[in-house]
Amino acid sequence: MASKVKIAVSVHSDESKLLGKPKTKLKDANAPVLDEEQSEYAEDPSSYNTYRLGPDKTMPYCDVEAIMKTILNKHLAEQTYSASLCRDKCKEVSDEVVNSVKSLVFPRYRIVCSINFAQYKQDYMQSIKVASRCLWDTNNDRSASTTVIVNDIIATCMTYMVYME
């Protein structure tokens, strides 16, 4: 005769962690496992260790530079310099650059974008120079930069891709 065996399964949710008490579900050992139950206890395979020490592909500098120039020209096409406008445009442009570079699909890369705007007056022959120093792995980490002058705005955009092991 087959005897029924009950198995205790510990389930931890955010709420149970806060209370310090794990919730327990009783399951029948002979009961078939349902898809919902499998997905509830399944782990995310992207979090597994791969022991990969380097990237599969590196950043194509020309493609990223073209993306940055296109986005800067699009956002600044009919604008004139004003501090409030540039403050808002910095956030918009940097978000769009980061999302566009992410669309090139570089797994395990952290993408950082830095944008500077300045007022440009042709009479004074103004320019802007932006320097950066980074402590990183020169074999895997990459950067791209570009400067665009549109109407009376100088925009510099620097994008960094840092490989996360």
C-alpha positions as CSV (number, residue, x, y, z in Angstrom):
1,M,0.0,0.0,0.0
2,A,1.2,3.4,-0.9
3,S,1.4,5.8,2.0
4,K,1.1,9.5,1.5
5,V,4.1,11.6,2.4
6,K,3.9,15.3,3.0
7,I,7.0,17.5,2.2
8,A,7.5,20.9,3.8
9,V,8.9,23.6,1.4
10,S,10.2,26.8,2.8
11,V,9.1,29.9,0.8
12,H,10.8,33.2,1.4
13,S,9.1,36.4,0.2
14,D,10.1,40.0,0.9
15,E,7.4,40.2,3.5
16,S,8.5,37.0,5.3
17,K,12.1,38.3,5.4
18,L,11.0,41.4,7.1
19,L,9.1,39.5,9.7
20,G,11.9,37.0,10.1
21,K,9.5,34.1,9.6
22,P,9.6,31.9,6.5
23,K,6.3,30.8,5.1
24,T,5.9,27.0,4.7
25,K,3.8,25.2,2.1
26,L,2.9,21.6,2.5
27,K,3.0,19.5,-0.7
28,D,2.1,16.0,-1.5
29,A,5.1,14.0,-2.6
30,N,3.1,12.1,-5.2
31,A,1.4,15.2,-6.6
32,P,2.5,16.3,-10.0
33,V,4.5,19.6,-10.1
34,L,2.6,22.4,-11.9
35,D,4.2,24.9,-14.2
36,E,3.2,27.8,-11.8
37,E,5.0,26.1,-8.9
38,Q,8.1,25.5,-11.0
39,S,8.3,29.2,-12.1
40,E,7.7,30.2,-8.5
41,Y,10.8,28.4,-7.3
42,A,13.0,28.7,-10.4
43,E,16.2,30.8,-10.3
44,D,17.3,33.4,-12.8
45,P,20.0,31.7,-15.0
46,S,21.5,35.1,-15.8
47,S,22.8,35.3,-12.2
48,Y,24.8,32.1,-12.5
49,N,28.6,32.4,-12.5
50,T,30.1,32.0,-16.0
51,Y,33.7,32.5,-15.0
52,R,34.2,34.7,-18.1
53,L,37.0,37.2,-17.6
54,G,36.6,39.3,-20.8
55,P,33.9,40.5,-23.1
56,D,32.6,38.7,-26.2
57,K,32.9,41.8,-28.3
58,T,34.3,45.3,-27.7
59,M,32.6,48.7,-28.3
60,P,32.6,49.9,-31.9
61,Y,33.9,53.5,-31.3
62,C,32.6,54.8,-34.7
63,D,29.1,53.5,-34.1
64,V,28.8,55.0,-30.6
65,E,30.3,58.3,-31.8
66,A,27.7,58.5,-34.7
67,I,24.9,57.7,-32.2
68,M,26.0,60.6,-29.9
69,K,26.3,63.1,-32.8
70,T,22.9,62.2,-34.2
71,I,21.2,62.5,-30.8
72,L,22.9,65.8,-30.0
73,N,22.0,67.3,-33.4
74,K,18.4,66.2,-33.1
75,H,17.9,67.7,-29.6
76,L,19.8,71.0,-30.3
77,A,18.6,71.6,-33.9
78,E,16.4,74.7,-33.3
79,Q,17.5,75.6,-29.8
80,T,19.4,78.6,-28.5
81,Y,21.5,78.6,-25.3
82,S,19.7,79.1,-22.0
83,A,20.8,77.7,-18.6
84,S,17.4,76.2,-17.8
85,L,17.0,74.6,-21.3
86,C,20.5,73.0,-21.1
87,R,19.9,71.7,-17.6
88,D,16.8,69.8,-18.8
89,K,18.4,68.7,-22.1
90,C,21.4,67.2,-20.3
91,K,19.2,64.6,-18.6
92,E,17.2,63.9,-21.8
93,V,20.2,63.5,-24.1
94,S,22.2,61.4,-21.7
95,D,19.3,59.0,-21.1
96,E,18.7,58.7,-24.9
97,V,22.4,58.1,-25.5
98,V,22.6,55.4,-22.8
99,N,19.5,53.6,-24.1
100,S,20.8,53.8,-27.7
101,V,24.2,52.4,-26.8
102,K,22.4,49.6,-24.8
103,S,20.5,48.7,-27.9
104,L,23.8,47.7,-29.5
105,V,23.7,44.8,-27.0
106,F,26.9,44.7,-25.0
107,P,26.2,42.2,-22.1
108,R,28.0,42.9,-18.8
109,Y,28.9,46.5,-19.6
110,R,27.9,49.4,-17.4
111,I,27.3,52.5,-19.6
112,V,27.9,56.0,-18.3
113,C,27.2,59.2,-20.3
114,S,28.5,62.6,-19.4
115,I,27.3,65.7,-21.2
116,N,28.4,69.3,-21.0
117,F,26.8,72.3,-22.6
118,A,28.3,75.8,-22.9
119,Q,27.4,79.0,-24.7
120,Y,29.2,79.6,-27.9
121,K,29.9,83.1,-29.3
122,Q,31.7,83.3,-32.6
123,D,33.0,86.8,-31.9
124,Y,35.1,85.6,-29.0
125,M,36.3,82.3,-30.7
126,Q,35.3,80.3,-27.6
127,S,35.9,76.6,-27.2
128,I,35.5,74.1,-24.4
129,K,37.9,71.4,-23.4
130,V,36.8,68.5,-21.2
131,A,39.3,66.1,-19.7
132,S,38.6,63.0,-17.8
133,R,40.7,60.4,-15.9
134,C,39.5,57.0,-15.2
135,L,40.9,54.1,-13.2
136,W,40.0,51.1,-15.3
137,D,41.0,48.0,-17.2
138,T,42.5,49.2,-20.5
139,N,41.9,45.8,-22.2
140,N,38.1,45.7,-21.6
141,D,36.8,49.2,-20.8
142,R,36.2,51.7,-23.5
143,S,35.1,55.3,-24.0
144,A,33.9,57.6,-26.9
145,S,33.6,61.3,-27.0
146,T,32.4,63.9,-29.4
147,T,31.9,67.7,-29.6
148,V,29.1,69.3,-31.5
149,I,28.5,73.1,-32.2
150,V,24.8,73.9,-33.0
151,N,23.6,77.5,-33.2
152,D,25.1,79.1,-30.1
153,I,25.6,75.9,-28.0
154,I,28.7,73.8,-27.7
155,A,27.9,70.3,-26.5
156,T,30.4,67.7,-25.5
157,C,29.3,64.1,-24.9
158,M,31.5,61.4,-23.4
159,T,30.3,57.8,-23.1
160,Y,32.1,55.2,-21.0
161,M,31.6,51.5,-21.1
162,V,33.0,49.7,-18.1
163,Y,33.1,45.9,-18.2
164,M,31.6,44.2,-15.1
165,E,33.2,40.8,-14.4
